Amino acid sequence: RGVAGIVAARLRDQHNAPAVVLALGDGGEARASVRSTPDLHALTLLGDAQALLLKWGGHAAAAGFSARSDDVPALAAMLLESATARLGERAPQRCRTAELRLPPQALSMGLVEALAQLEPHGKDNPEPKLWVTGARLTNLRVVKDRHLMGDLAGAGPRPVSLVWWDGAPHRAALAAAPSVELLGKLGVNSWQGVDKLQIQAEDALIGEG
C-alpha cells in the first residue's frame, strides 16, 4: 500500500494519462492512490464516482480514496467511463514545462547556487527544471540495465554529466542524434572529493543538427 502513489505516478508519466493504483486490505476495504494529468483534475474524476467511495480527498494532481473491496470492479468501470468522457478518445498529449531555456554553455556552478536560493522545494514550490537546447551527448552508457549516463560535449569550462533514471531505452536514439534538447534538473554530483555539474534528465527531443 505504501508504494501505491509511487507506482501511480510512474504509470501516469509513462502513459501520460491518469492512473489509479489500488491495494486490497483487510476487512473488505481497498485503498487507492490517484495521479492525474493537467487536463483532468483528480478530484473531478473521483467526484464522478463518489457514490462508491468511502473516503476521498486530494488536489488536482494527486488524490486518494478508500472503497469497499466488493465495489472495486464497478468502481474501476466508473472511473474509466468518467476519464474517457472527460478526456475523449484523443491520444494523450504530453505536456512539459521548464523555468529556464538555455544552451549547455550557460550551465555553471553559479547557476546551481542561484537556483538553490529558491529552496526549500515542495508541492507548492517544485524544483525548477531546465530546457537545455543544442546539447551534444557523448560517452552514453547503460548502468544497471536500466539507467543512462553520459556527458554533455562543449558545455563550458566545467564538465557536465548526464544521468537519466530508467533512460536506458533511449540510448540508441540519443547516441545517433547530432544534437538534443534536454529537460531536467541541474545539480552537483560529488564523487571521491570531486564536484561535477550534472543534469538529471526527464525527457529529450531529438534535434536536426
N, C-alpha and C positions, 0 to 999 in steps of 0.2 A: 504493500500500500504506500510505503514511504517514497517509492520511486515513480509513482504514477504521474506526477507532474513533470518530471524529467522526461519520461518516455513520451508523454503527450506533446511536449514542446518539440522533441526531435521529430515526431511524426508530422506535426504541423509544418516544421521547417522543410522537411523532406518532400512533402506533397503540396506545400503551400495551400493548405486547406484546414478548416477547423478539425481538431482531433479531441476525442474523448477516450480516456483510459480508465477502466473500471476494475475494482477489486472486490471480489465477493468475500464478505466477512462472516463471523459467527453471528448467530441469532437472526438469520434471514435478512440481513441488511447489507447493502452494497454501497460503497463509497467511490466517487469518481473525481478525476481532475479534468478540467477543460482548458484547452489552449486554442485561441481563435486568431483569425487574421484581421487586418484593419477594416475589411469591408463587411464584417459581421460582428456585432457586439456580443460577447459571450453571454451576457445576462439576457439579451433579447432571445438568443437561442434557447436558453433554459426556461425563460418565461413562457415560451410556446408549449413547453412540456411540464409546466408546474403542477398539473393535476396528478402526475405520477411521482412527484418529488416529495421527500420528507423534509429536507432542509436544502437550501441552496443560497449561494452568495458569491461575491467576487467583484471583478471590474471588467473593463472592455476586453482586455487581452487574456485574462486568466480567471477561472472560476472553479467552483467545486460544488458537489451535491451528494446527497445520500438518497437512497430509494430502497424499496423492498426488492429482495432478490427475485421474487416471483414476477415482478413487473419489468425486469431488465429487457426481455425480448420486445415487449410492446414499447418500452421507453426508447430503445435503440431505433426502432422503426419511426417513432415520432420525431426524434432528433434528426434523423436522416431526411425525413419529409420536410421538416422545417428549414434545414440548411439548403436543401435543393430548391425549395420555393423562394427563399430569400436571395440565394446566390444565382439561381438559374442553372442551366445546363452548360454555361460557358466554361471554358477551361480556366482554372485558377491563374491569376496574374501575379507574378512575383513582384513585390514592392520592396525596394531597398532605399534606405536613406543614409546620408552621411552629413556630418557637420562641416567637414573641410574637404576641398578638392585641390590637390596639389601634385606636383611632379616628384619623382623619387629624390631629386637633389635637395628638396626642401625638408626632408626628414633629418632630424637632428636631436641631440640631447636637449638643446634649448627648447624644442617643441615639446618634448616629453615633460620637461619641467613646467612649461606653460600650461599644458593640459592637466597636470597634477593639481593646479590651483582650483580646478573645478570639482575636486573631490570634497566630501565623500559621495560615492555613487550609489544609486538605488533605483527603485521603481520610478520615482518622480524626477530623478536626475541620472539618467543612464550614462554609462561611459561613452564618450564621443567616438564616433567612427570616422575613418579617413577614406577618401576615394583617391587612390594613387593612380595617376594616369601615366601612360607611356613607360611602363616598367618592363625590364628585360630580366627574365629569371634564368639562373644558372645553377648547376650542381643540384638539380632536383633529385630527390631520393625518397623512397618509401621507408618508413620506420615502423616497426612492429606490425607490418602487414596492413596498416590502416591509415597512418598519418603521413603527411607530406612535409618535407623540409627542403630548404634551398636558400639561395642568396639572390639579392637584387643587384644586378650589374649596374655600375655607373651611378650609384645612389648618392655619391658625395664623398667627402673626406673620411667619413666613418662608415665601415661596412654595415650593411643591413641584412639580417637574415629573415627568412620566411618560415612560418610554421602554420600548417592548416590541419587541424584535428579532423580525422576521418576524410581527409582530402586525397587519399591515395588514388581513387578512380580518375582524378583529373590530371594525373601526372603526364600522360602521353600528349594530351591536347596542349597543356601548358608548355611542355618541352619543345613542341613543334611550332609554337607561336612566335612570330617576330617581336611582338610586344603584347602586354596585357594591361588591363585596368583591374586594380585590386580594391576590394572593400574589406576593411579590417580595423584593428586597433593597434596603436603603436605603444610599445613598451620597451623594457630593457631586460635582456636575458643575461644573468650573471652566471658564469661558469669558470671554475678554477681561478677566481680572482679577477676575471676579465669581464667587463661590462660591454655588451653589444646590443645595438638597436635591433629590434625585432618587430616585424609585422605579424600579427595573428590574423590570418586571412579568414574571411567568412564566405566570400564569393569572388568570382573573377569573370571578366569579359574579355574575350579574345580580340586583340586589335588587328589591324591590317598592315601595320608596319610602323 
